[in-house]
Amino acid sequence: MNKFQERLKELRKDNNLTQKELAIKLGKSRTAVYEWETNGHEPDYDTLIQIARFLNVSIDYLLGNTDI
């Protein structure tokens, strides 16, 4: 599992969200969130920004480039 997968899943659970709930908040499909968390797919740049803003973390943190 890559850092993005780990961090996205961890942050989603920390915010008490299901994959479906996160997908709705981001305007994406539940399948997209599932793919990001399990199959190593990564979202496009604009979606990555949206995820970081929604979860109140930096893109670098999401991608595993920093631990803060």
MDAnalysis code that builds the backbone (N, CA, C; Angstrom):
import MDAnalysis as mda
import numpy as np

u = mda.Universe.empty(204, n_residues=68, atom_resindex=np.repeat(np.arange(68), 3), trajectory=True)
u.add_TopologyAttr("name", ["N", "CA", "C"] * 68)
u.add_TopologyAttr("resid", np.arange(1, 69))
u.add_TopologyAttr("resname", ["MET", "ASN", "LYS", "PHE", "GLN", "GLU", "ARG", "LEU", "LYS", "GLU", "LEU", "ARG", "LYS", "ASP", "ASN", "ASN", "LEU", "THR", "GLN", "LYS", "GLU", "LEU", "ALA", "ILE", "LYS", "LEU", "GLY", "LYS", "SER", "ARG", "THR", "ALA", "VAL", "TYR", "GLU", "TRP", "GLU", "THR", "ASN", "GLY", "HIS", "GLU", "PRO", "ASP", "TYR", "ASP", "THR", "LEU", "ILE", "GLN", "ILE", "ALA", "ARG", "PHE", "LEU", "ASN", "VAL", "SER", "ILE", "ASP", "TYR", "LEU", "LEU", "GLY", "ASN", "THR", "ASP", "ILE"])
u.atoms.positions = np.array([
    [0.852, -1.181, 0.000],
    [0.000, 0.000, 0.000],
    [0.895, 1.240, 0.000],
    [0.618, 2.175, -0.912],
    [1.439, 3.386, -0.944],
    [0.952, 4.398, 0.091],
    [1.763, 5.416, 0.308],
    [1.451, 6.411, 1.344],
    [0.115, 7.106, 1.088],
    [-0.160, 7.441, -0.175],
    [-1.425, 8.107, -0.463],
    [-2.595, 7.226, -0.051],
    [-2.553, 5.961, -0.399],
    [-3.629, 5.033, -0.022],
    [-3.799, 5.002, 1.491],
    [-2.692, 4.833, 2.193],
    [-2.731, 4.744, 3.657],
    [-3.300, 6.017, 4.280],
    [-2.781, 7.133, 3.822],
    [-3.184, 8.407, 4.437],
    [-4.635, 8.749, 4.125],
    [-5.074, 8.515, 2.900],
    [-6.455, 8.804, 2.557],
    [-7.405, 7.975, 3.411],
    [-7.130, 6.689, 3.518],
    [-7.995, 5.806, 4.307],
    [-7.993, 6.213, 5.778],
    [-6.814, 6.512, 6.312],
    [-6.690, 6.927, 7.706],
    [-7.456, 8.219, 7.970],
    [-7.269, 9.201, 7.104],
    [-7.948, 10.487, 7.273],
    [-9.461, 10.343, 7.130],
    [-9.881, 9.523, 6.190],
    [-11.319, 9.299, 6.005],
    [-11.915, 8.702, 7.275],
    [-11.253, 7.698, 7.827],
    [-11.752, 7.058, 9.046],
    [-11.681, 8.006, 10.245],
    [-10.611, 8.802, 10.330],
    [-10.492, 9.781, 11.414],
    [-11.633, 10.787, 11.392],
    [-12.170, 11.036, 10.206],
    [-13.292, 11.966, 10.053],
    [-14.642, 11.249, 10.065],
    [-14.614, 9.972, 10.440],
    [-15.837, 9.159, 10.544],
    [-16.661, 9.178, 9.266],
    [-15.969, 9.008, 8.143],
    [-16.647, 8.995, 6.855],
    [-16.519, 7.625, 6.208],
    [-17.573, 7.185, 5.567],
    [-17.490, 5.988, 4.735],
    [-16.936, 6.408, 3.379],
    [-16.566, 5.436, 2.570],
    [-16.117, 5.766, 1.213],
    [-17.211, 6.499, 0.454],
    [-18.434, 6.064, 0.634],
    [-19.561, 6.695, -0.061],
    [-19.739, 8.140, 0.388],
    [-19.645, 8.382, 1.687],
    [-19.814, 9.743, 2.203],
    [-18.706, 10.670, 1.690],
    [-17.471, 10.180, 1.677],
    [-16.374, 10.994, 1.149],
    [-16.591, 11.275, -0.333],
    [-17.003, 10.269, -1.059],
    [-17.261, 10.435, -2.488],
    [-18.310, 11.519, -2.726],
    [-19.370, 11.499, -1.963],
    [-20.430, 12.504, -2.098],
    [-19.888, 13.902, -1.805],
    [-19.095, 14.032, -0.744],
    [-18.532, 15.333, -0.371],
    [-17.620, 15.883, -1.477],
    [-16.932, 14.962, -2.185],
    [-16.003, 15.373, -3.232],
    [-16.648, 15.439, -4.610],
    [-17.886, 14.974, -4.717],
    [-18.558, 14.946, -6.013],
    [-17.996, 13.871, -6.927],
    [-17.515, 12.785, -6.333],
    [-16.924, 11.667, -7.075],
    [-17.736, 10.405, -6.798],
    [-17.394, 9.330, -7.478],
    [-18.091, 8.066, -7.237],
    [-17.445, 7.319, -6.084],
    [-18.212, 6.459, -5.439],
    [-17.662, 5.627, -4.377],
    [-16.581, 4.721, -4.945],
    [-16.777, 4.298, -6.183],
    [-15.783, 3.443, -6.841],
    [-14.447, 4.162, -6.949],
    [-14.456, 5.455, -7.239],
    [-13.207, 6.220, -7.339],
    [-12.475, 6.209, -6.001],
    [-13.193, 6.458, -4.914],
    [-12.572, 6.449, -3.585],
    [-12.023, 5.060, -3.274],
    [-12.781, 4.033, -3.587],
    [-12.334, 2.653, -3.391],
    [-11.032, 2.396, -4.161],
    [-10.991, 2.821, -5.411],
    [-9.794, 2.617, -6.240],
    [-8.588, 3.354, -5.651],
    [-8.804, 4.557, -5.158],
    [-7.704, 5.314, -4.555],
    [-7.162, 4.602, -3.323],
    [-8.056, 4.018, -2.526],
    [-7.649, 3.388, -1.268],
    [-7.115, 1.977, -1.432],
    [-7.483, 1.284, -2.476],
    [-7.117, -0.126, -2.549],
    [-6.271, -0.525, -3.751],
    [-6.425, 0.121, -4.874],
    [-5.754, -0.323, -6.096],
    [-4.605, 0.571, -6.533],
    [-4.246, 1.529, -5.703],
    [-3.107, 2.374, -6.030],
    [-3.373, 3.445, -7.057],
    [-4.621, 3.622, -7.458],
    [-4.948, 4.714, -8.379],
    [-4.842, 6.023, -7.613],
    [-4.437, 7.057, -8.305],
    [-4.364, 8.370, -7.676],
    [-5.251, 9.341, -8.446],
    [-5.863, 10.272, -7.733],
    [-6.740, 11.235, -8.393],
    [-5.951, 12.230, -9.217],
    [-6.644, 12.935, -10.097],
    [-5.989, 13.989, -10.856],
    [-5.628, 15.141, -9.917],
    [-4.835, 16.058, -10.424],
    [-4.312, 17.142, -9.605],
    [-5.410, 17.974, -8.949],
    [-6.427, 18.351, -9.703],
    [-7.509, 19.173, -9.142],
    [-8.244, 18.435, -8.031],
    [-8.453, 17.145, -8.205],
    [-9.128, 16.353, -7.171],
    [-8.234, 16.210, -5.949],
    [-6.945, 16.069, -6.156],
    [-6.003, 15.987, -5.043],
    [-6.069, 17.255, -4.192],
    [-6.135, 18.392, -4.847],
    [-6.287, 19.669, -4.128],
    [-7.591, 19.663, -3.337],
    [-8.659, 19.218, -3.969],
    [-9.974, 19.180, -3.322],
    [-9.944, 18.276, -2.086],
    [-9.325, 17.109, -2.202],
    [-9.231, 16.177, -1.073],
    [-8.439, 16.816, 0.072],
    [-7.292, 17.410, -0.253],
    [-6.447, 18.033, 0.768],
    [-7.200, 19.144, 1.499],
    [-7.897, 19.967, 0.749],
    [-8.665, 21.057, 1.380],
    [-9.778, 20.507, 2.261],
    [-10.504, 19.513, 1.743],
    [-11.617, 18.959, 2.501],
    [-11.134, 18.313, 3.799],
    [-10.009, 17.594, 3.738],
    [-9.494, 16.887, 4.914],
    [-8.539, 17.742, 5.739],
    [-8.334, 18.994, 5.303],
    [-7.521, 19.968, 6.026],
    [-6.079, 19.499, 6.237],
    [-5.486, 18.990, 5.168],
    [-4.077, 18.584, 5.184],
    [-3.415, 19.109, 3.915],
    [-2.092, 19.049, 3.889],
    [-1.379, 19.482, 2.687],
    [-1.332, 18.349, 1.664],
    [-1.118, 18.722, 0.432],
    [-0.939, 17.717, -0.617],
    [0.310, 16.899, -0.317],
    [1.356, 17.552, 0.163],
    [2.578, 16.823, 0.509],
    [2.302, 15.752, 1.564],
    [1.466, 16.080, 2.539],
    [1.126, 15.079, 3.550],
    [0.372, 13.916, 2.905],
    [-0.613, 14.224, 2.088],
    [-1.388, 13.159, 1.426],
    [-0.503, 12.226, 0.608],
    [0.486, 12.792, -0.050],
    [1.347, 12.001, -0.927],
    [2.511, 11.327, -0.191],
    [2.629, 11.620, 1.107],
    [3.686, 10.984, 1.891],
    [5.020, 11.693, 1.816],
    [5.028, 12.932, 1.328],
    [6.281, 13.685, 1.222],
    [6.682, 14.339, 2.529],
    [5.740, 14.462, 3.449],
    [5.999, 15.054, 4.760],
    [5.078, 14.400, 5.774],
    [5.461, 14.484, 7.028],
    [4.646, 13.900, 8.096],
    [3.894, 14.957, 8.890],
    [3.892, 16.192, 8.391],
    [3.159, 17.249, 9.086],
    [2.095, 17.837, 8.189],
])
